[in-house]
């Protein structure tokens, strides 16, 4: 069982209160996902990822009220920031490959604030992974166990989502710790079938990659320590993981 730091748990309860104030009985449940649920949370450096579920598709007014309620708690986030996605039950309980959220709110002390009340135009792969982590490892903040609400995603869907994420990193995040650590996690999943934390993935990849210094630098950056990532080195790792994912999907 993952031990959730006290200040993170307290913040999570505040998020539940904010959601309950906007949604009332429409709220089905709320769960920690991401690094908190996977045991890779680094205080002051990681995000707090939360998935929530409501009963039905929300009217526009309720979506806006939910965003307003969540924005009200962002400044008190005891981490880099909050990333929260609210899904309706029909999406959570299906193996959808769409983003499919009702509301998405990101922001906090060191994270740009982004709020969305439609999933239109959003790449689905992040949310496929989000919901799979919820099913497999979600830590309940409010109401039922996550695996009774979220459907699991099969191996082919997760391999496809991870492959798409590698392409996204190459274009959008390039030589960052997130590119390296997500690649390491995807590599581990392709080889071992384990959907674990980024830091666990880094331990796996560091023993196998021809240049472990790129993995080590990303881990240092994850912990707030100095580190340098070279674009050529990161691209080489992404190339390798794309091939591994593609081979595993055959």
N, C-alpha and C positions, 0 to 999 in steps of 0.2 A: 504494500500500500504506500503510495506516494505521500510524503509529509509536506503539507502546504505551509509555507511560512506564515506566521501569525498576522503580519500586516497585509499580506496578500489575501488571506482568508477574510479579513475584516473588510478590505476593499471589495472583494467579491460579494459579500453580503450587502454592501451599499449598492452595487450594481443590481442585485436582485430587487432591492427596495425600489430603485429607480424604474426598473422594468415593470414591477407590480403596480407602481403608481400610474403608469401609462396604459397598461394592458389589463389590469384586474384579473378576472377569471379566465381571460383569453390566454394567459401565460401558462404553458405546459411545464416548462422546466428550464434550468440554467446549469451549465457545466463548464468547468475549466477544461481547456484543451491545450494544445501547444506545449511549450516547455514546462509549464507548471504541472500538467498531467503526465508528461513523459519523463519527469525527473531531471530535466536539463536546465532548470531555471537558475539564472545567475543574477543575484540581487544587484539592483541599480543598472543592469545592462540589458536584461531580457525584456521582452514585452509580456504583458498578461493577455493571453488569448482566451476568449470566452465564446461559447456557442449557446444560443438560446432557441427555444421553440415556442411558437404560438399555435393556436388551434387552427385558424383559417387565414386565408389571404386578408390582409388588413386594408381598410379604406385609407385614402391619402391623409386624412386628418389624423388618424391614429398613428400612422407612420411618422408624421411630423412631430407629434407629441412624444413619441418614443425617442426620436433623435434628440429633442430638447431635453428630455429627462436624462439621457445618457451623457450629453454634453455637460450637464451640471455636475457630474462626478469626475470628469477627466482630470481636472487640476489636482485632485487628491490621489491620483494613481501612484503607488509606491514603486514604480518601475519606469522604464523608458516611456511606456505608454500602454494604452488599452487597444486591442483589436477585437471587436465584437461583431458577430454575425447572428442575426435573428432569422430563422427559417420557419415556414409554416409546416405543420406536421406531415402533410402529404409529401413534401420535398424531403424532409428528414428521414422518413420511413421508406423512401424509394432509393434506387441506385442511380439517380439522376446524374448526368455528367455536366449539367448546367450550374452556373453560380447559384441561382435560385433563391437568393435571400430576399427577405422583406425589407430589412434595414441593415446597413453596415456602417459602423462608426469606428473610426480610428483616431487616436490623438492622445496627448498627455504631455508631461513635462518636457520631454525631448523628442516628441513625435509630432509631425505635421498633422493638423486636424483635417480629416476628410470624412464627410458624411454622405451617405447614399440612401435614397429611398426607392431605388429601382436597380435591378441587376442587369439591365440592358447594357450590352457592350462590355461587360466584365468577363474576363477569361475564367472558364469554369474550373480549371485544374486546381487552383488554390482551395476552392470550396469543396471539391471532391475529397481532397486530402484532409481538410478541416473536419468534414463529417465522418470520414473513416477513423480519424484519431478519436473523435467523440465516441463512436461505437466501441472501439477497442480499448480505449484508455481514459475516457472522460471521467472527471472527478465531479461528483454531484454537489452543486451548491443549493439547489432547490428542487424538490420533488423526485421523480423516479430515477432509477439507474439509467445511464445513457444508452446502454445496449438494448433497452426496451423501447427506445424512442427512435434512435438512429439505425438505419440499415447499414450493414457493412458493404464496402466496395470490394469487388473481387480483384484478384491479382492482375488480370489484364487491364482493368480500369485504372488501377493505381500505377502500373507501369506506364500507361499512356499519359496519365496526369504528370508523373515525374519527368517523362521525356519532354512534355510541353513546358514544364517549369525550367528545364535546362535551356531550352531555346529562348525562353523569356529572360532568364538571367543573362544570357549572352548579349541580348539587345539592350536590356534596361538597367541591369545592376553591374554587369561587367566585373571588374577586379575588386570585389567586395567580400567581406567575410560571409555574407549570406549566400553568394554564389558558391563559394567553396563548401560551406557546411551543408547546404541543401544537396549539393552533388554527393558529398560523402554519405549523407543519410540515404539518398536514392540508391547509391552503389550497394550499401549494406542490404537494403530491401531486396534488390535484384538478386543478390547472392544468397541471402539468408532468410528472406521472407519476413523480416522483423521491421515493423514500423515504429522506430524508436526515436530518441532525441537526436538533435544535430550533433551534440557533443559525443554521444555514443557512436554515431556515424563517423565522426572524426577519428576516434580511437581505432575503429575498424579500418578506415582508409589509410591512416598513417602507417600501418604495418604493411600495406600492400602497394602504395603508390611509389613510383620510382623516385619522386622528389618530395619526401615527407616535410620539407621545410615550408612548402605552401600550405599544408594542413596545419602545421604548428603555428604559422603566422596568423591564420584565421582564428585558431583557438585563442591565441594571445589577444587579438582584437575583441573577441567575444567576451573576454574577461576584463576588458578595459585597459589592457597593457599595450605598449607600443608594438607595432608589427607592420610589415610592408608586404603588399601583394603586387606581383608583376602581372600585367595583362596576358602576356604570352604564357606564363605558367598556369594561370587560371583557365585560359582557353584550352590548354592541353588537357587539363583535368576534365573540363566539361566535355571535350571531344571523347575522351575515354568513357565517361559515364553514359553519354548518349549511346555509344556502341554497346555497352553492357546492357543497357535498358532495351535497346532494339533487339539484341540477341536473345534476351530473356523473354521477350514477347513473342518470339517465333514458336 
